[in-house]
Amino acid sequence: MTERLNLSHAVIKYGEIRAIDDVSLTVSAGEFVFITGANGSGKSTLTKGIAGLLPLASGTITRTKRMSYVPQIEEADRNFPARVSEIVLTGTQGQGGFFYSIADKRRALRSMEELGIRNLAKSEICTLSGGQLRRVFLARALCGEPELLLLDEPCAGLDASSHKLLFSVLDRVRAGGCAVIMVTHDASDLEGIKADRVITLSHGRILE
Amino acid sequence: MTELLELLAYPFVYRALIAGSLIAVCASVLGVILVLKHYSLIGHGLSEIGFASLSIASALGLPAMLVSTPAVIAASFVIMFVSQRFRTAGDIAIAVASSAALALGVLVSSLTGQTGAMNSWLFGSVLAVSQTDMIFAVLLSLAVMGVFVMLYNRLFLITYNDDYARSLGINTAMYQLIISVLTALVVVMGIRITGTLLISGIIILPAVTARRIAHSFISLVIVSGIVALVSFVLGLGLSFMINLPAGAGVILVNTILLILVRVIL
């Protein structure tokens, strides 16, 4: 099975604190991995490390270049002057070109359609609710046709129908060979989908 | 009005009009990114570093642009790096660097008896715009516009969410460097017309005014450029009519437009 992520003996530090301490993780194509743990266990730090936003103090990481990341909290200005379609299209920028192709625009439309936000394409992002905004970020992630999808607490702020929609979308992408890593602190999130593996983090280490 | 048109017969007036308009538009376009990324004070910090470097260059008898351009570019790298690396320390770094640079500039100018030149650097002078400056302003505006057209989608993403861009494998530091260099060049050029104390106004004010009118990134860039152009032309005219320094006239018109937009919309 093709490997999408290989993390070996990773350590991530905040100053002298080892927020991630000797974590190894391999995820293959089409695999669905849940990462769970209490607040402060290092879940978000681990996803940021995998996404390349935090450097490893030691250890190695190899991952596919086609990765999409949906952070727990988007570090961006809610009042930024942008429309939904513009944000979704940015998901295609990992593939190199400076200009969007017709295929990119088609993919953006398809992603918005799939997440039920096609009607919001021209809306300004500042007018959206928290749940709608999460759908926008998911559509952006799917738009890049990722081989590895990294989701940090994607169910936060979603209502029951959005929750169901999210899991049906995740089922579809993993069937297409995309590996999914989903971080959640809420055990009830595990009920909606069949995970291949559930990993529990505690104090930055994987519990055996 | 006729008198104003007659002024265009003087080479220094049309040079100031052409170079100033182009620099104002470039500054406002870059200002959109700086305002949205909450780097509004960078122009102010760089201008005072520019002032210090102009004072030192003049004291040493060196060509002003040759010294101030690399000094301001280097300072812009440092400020951008500190602002990104240590988010809250960015404002502190700008405040420390700008006040230290201003003090150094005043000290050097006073010790070397250049208080007359200091006045021109602080408040600007349309007489200071040479033919070479005008050519440089044309080239600079072509570079800024070229970068915006070619890299529009990248700049949009990096301005919206730098972290997300990095997660996609985009070299965001390189784009920040491009913005830093262009901002530094605009500041160095702008100082000659508006002066050290007012250059940050022509970078920031049009974008802040446009923010009230425009609802997308592209329209923000366009409206900001239009506001900058209108403010510069009217401000320059005003400065000739009531004998004001050009920079003061331009910033005054920019401020009036901002207040009008805030009151009406």
Boltz contact constraints between the chains, C-beta under 6 A:
constraints:
  - contact:
      token1: [A, 51]
      token2: [B, 167]
      max_distance: 6.0
  - contact:
      token1: [A, 52]
      token2: [B, 167]
      max_distance: 6.0
  - contact:
      token1: [A, 53]
      token2: [B, 163]
      max_distance: 6.0
  - contact:
      token1: [A, 65]
      token2: [B, 169]
      max_distance: 6.0
  - contact:
      token1: [A, 69]
      token2: [B, 167]
      max_distance: 6.0
  - contact:
      token1: [A, 75]
      token2: [B, 163]
      max_distance: 6.0
  - contact:
      token1: [A, 76]
      token2: [B, 160]
      max_distance: 6.0
  - contact:
      token1: [A, 76]
      token2: [B, 161]
      max_distance: 6.0
  - contact:
      token1: [A, 80]
      token2: [B, 160]
      max_distance: 6.0
  - contact:
      token1: [A, 81]
      token2: [B, 215]
      max_distance: 6.0
  - contact:
      token1: [A, 81]
      token2: [B, 216]
      max_distance: 6.0
  - contact:
      token1: [A, 81]
      token2: [B, 217]
      max_distance: 6.0
  - contact:
      token1: [A, 81]
      token2: [B, 220]
      max_distance: 6.0
  - contact:
      token1: [A, 82]
      token2: [B, 217]
      max_distance: 6.0
  - contact:
      token1: [A, 90]
      token2: [B, 157]
      max_distance: 6.0
  - contact:
      token1: [A, 93]
      token2: [B, 157]
      max_distance: 6.0
  - contact:
      token1: [A, 93]
      token2: [B, 168]
      max_distance: 6.0
  - contact:
      token1: [A, 94]
      token2: [B, 168]
      max_distance: 6.0
  - contact:
      token1: [A, 94]
      token2: [B, 169]
      max_distance: 6.0
  - contact:
      token1: [A, 124]
      token2: [B, 215]
      max_distance: 6.0
